Amino acid sequence: MAEETVVLIVGAGPAGLATAACLNLLTIPNIVLEREDCCASMWKKRSYKRLKLHLAKQFCQLPHMPFPSDAPTFVSKNGFIHYLDTYAARFNVKPLFGRSVESVALDEGEGAGDGGEKWWRVVARNAVSGEEEVYVGRFLVVATGENSEGFVPKIQGLEGFGGEVIHSCQYVSGDRFSGKDVLVVGSGNSGMEIAFDLSNCGARAAISVRSPVHVLTKEMVQLGMSLLKFIPCNIVDTLVVGLSKLRYGDFSNYGLQMASKGPFYLKRTTGRSPTIDVGTMDKIRTGKIPVFPAMINIKSDGIEFANGKTRSFDAIVFATGYKSTVRKWLKWKGNDNDDRGGDGGVHEGGDVNVDSTSLKDNGNDGGGMNTNNDNRGAVHVGNISCNGDSGGVLAVLIMVAVKDGGCGKVDGNLFNEEGMPKQRHPDHWKGENGLYCVGFASAGLFGISNDAQSIAKDINAILSQKRANDGYKPNTPLAVSP
């Protein structure tokens, strides 16, 4: 028997929690599905010990709950986890844990209301009972985010590497690498901080860098984000780049190249964040952490780099980012004969990487709320959770967890082949047929907060319009096929 609600949410990270909280404040029933046994599992289970928010707390808070006034400006990992748990409790967000989504289908006219309306049907596996569960809702919010699955680039000879190979999401601390030669691939926030941690723990760390970067202090970033509210981006970029040059000098002296475009311009246009220095640059300048160009090949005598040099390492840590897994699990069943079946995989989103928790846009940017009041809109939420209440004619299903599997046809005109929104900010969060997404704007926690509020407002506007047109009452049960 299908469990009905208004909004279905997939993922109980920050995006799922924020979306569910906003819906709860509007008394819109929702269900949050989470594969793991806790909310914010990436923060709790797949992040390194020294991780902290590199942005000031005012840019990292979720809707309707600022950080306490006595919290530090830059919140620690444990401090942020405590904040998220408190947030879920305050807004009565109660995800259904241990629900691994196996397939999602958009059904039309199967007894799910009058007028040929479409409904989202989610099939999830209960990790405790092993049984298959079905959830039905009018709206589906994808809150699994951009950081669903670690990305490791294809490197010739990698499969034959004799040492340890891990992704940054598997890295906890540098203690067990003490005395070893470790190559960190990637110069983003995770890569630079992991290299710093390895060096402090007695490892001989090195960094492989492929692309130009901007390196700033957290104070420079805080200044820039504050100024963006009042000053054009190009002027702010000129200022912070000048400060960076005063602090670090010529990057090329250390094997790094400064990006030609400004850091805030690049964040806006490409989603790529500047690297926020935690002390790594001083170790690079003194030669304690050498910098190598891109990896070309892994041979029996070591790793070959683009400059022709070869060096042996005991381990490789790939801090090379993440990828979306939406296309693996989001299925579509329309009026044609498309199959609903097939496995899918949704992983909780979350902005664990500091480079994804920052700088997408200035403080004036919002989530791009659409108030056209049609009932086709869809929102995708990266990490949002909802209370477990169900009921109502319209439903938004927020799913927290999904099992990896086959890929089906994606509908809703929201995601591209890479599982990212087709539209750029500010139109990225809403698709068709009641499909939404949160946490896919490369704008970190600041973007998640904007998206969650926009989605809740949009769904509320659609429901209000439907009530005005049809006399719909929120507690009217759905007519759904079992």
GIKA-V519618 format. One record per backbone hydrogen bond with DSSP energy under -1.0 kcal/mol. NH is the residue of the N-H (numbers start at 1). CO is the residue of the C=O. If there is no record, write none. Layout:
BEGIN
NH/CO ; NH/CO
END
This chain:
BEGIN
3/134 ; 5/136 ; 7/29 ; 7/395 ; 8/139 ; 8/397 ; 9/31 ; 9/397 ; 10/141 ; 10/398 ; 11/33 ; 16/383 ; 17/13 ; 17/384 ; 18/14 ; 19/15 ; 20/16 ; 21/17 ; 22/18 ; 23/19 ; 24/20 ; 25/21 ; 27/24 ; 28/23 ; 31/7 ; 33/9 ; 33/398 ; 34/96 ; 40/12 ; 44/40 ; 45/41 ; 46/42 ; 49/172 ; 51/48 ; 53/75 ; 57/73 ; 59/56 ; 60/57 ; 65/62 ; 71/68 ; 77/51 ; 80/76 ; 81/77 ; 82/78 ; 83/79 ; 84/80 ; 85/81 ; 86/82 ; 87/83 ; 88/84 ; 89/85 ; 90/86 ; 91/87 ; 92/89 ; 93/88 ; 96/32 ; 98/36 ; 99/34 ; 100/125 ; 101/401 ; 102/123 ; 103/123 ; 105/121 ; 107/119 ; 109/117 ; 119/107 ; 120/137 ; 121/105 ; 122/135 ; 123/103 ; 124/133 ; 125/100 ; 126/131 ; 127/98 ; 130/126 ; 133/124 ; 135/122 ; 136/3 ; 137/120 ; 139/6 ; 139/395 ; 140/434 ; 141/8 ; 141/397 ; 142/436 ; 143/10 ; 146/439 ; 149/323 ; 151/321 ; 158/155 ; 160/157 ; 161/158 ; 164/314 ; 166/316 ; 168/318 ; 170/167 ; 171/168 ; 177/174 ; 178/175 ; 179/202 ; 180/177 ; 182/204 ; 183/315 ; 184/206 ; 185/317 ; 186/208 ; 192/188 ; 193/189 ; 194/190 ; 195/191 ; 196/192 ; 197/193 ; 198/194 ; 199/195 ; 200/196 ; 201/197 ; 202/199 ; 203/198 ; 204/180 ; 205/203 ; 206/182 ; 207/290 ; 208/184 ; 209/292 ; 213/257 ; 216/275 ; 221/217 ; 222/218 ; 223/219 ; 224/220 ; 225/221 ; 226/222 ; 227/223 ; 228/224 ; 229/226 ; 230/227 ; 231/227 ; 236/232 ; 237/233 ; 238/234 ; 239/235 ; 240/236 ; 241/237 ; 242/238 ; 243/239 ; 244/240 ; 245/241 ; 246/242 ; 247/243 ; 248/244 ; 249/245 ; 253/250 ; 254/251 ; 256/251 ; 259/213 ; 266/262 ; 267/263 ; 268/264 ; 269/265 ; 270/266 ; 275/214 ; 277/216 ; 283/279 ; 284/280 ; 285/281 ; 286/282 ; 287/284 ; 288/283 ; 289/283 ; 292/207 ; 296/304 ; 297/304 ; 298/156 ; 299/302 ; 302/299 ; 303/311 ; 304/297 ; 305/309 ; 306/294 ; 308/305 ; 311/303 ; 314/181 ; 315/181 ; 316/164 ; 317/183 ; 318/166 ; 319/185 ; 323/149 ; 328/325 ; 329/326 ; 330/326 ; 331/104 ; 349/382 ; 356/353 ; 357/354 ; 365/362 ; 380/436 ; 380/437 ; 381/437 ; 384/15 ; 384/16 ; 397/7 ; 397/139 ; 398/8 ; 398/31 ; 400/10 ; 400/33 ; 402/346 ; 403/101 ; 416/420 ; 419/416 ; 422/414 ; 427/424 ; 431/378 ; 431/435 ; 432/412 ; 434/376 ; 436/140 ; 436/379 ; 437/380 ; 437/429 ; 438/142 ; 447/443 ; 448/444 ; 449/445 ; 450/446 ; 451/447 ; 452/448 ; 453/449 ; 454/450 ; 455/451 ; 456/452 ; 457/453 ; 458/454 ; 459/455 ; 460/456 ; 461/457 ; 462/458 ; 463/459 ; 464/460 ; 465/461 ; 466/462 ; 467/463 ; 468/464 ; 469/465 ; 470/466 ; 471/467 ; 476/473 ; 480/478
END
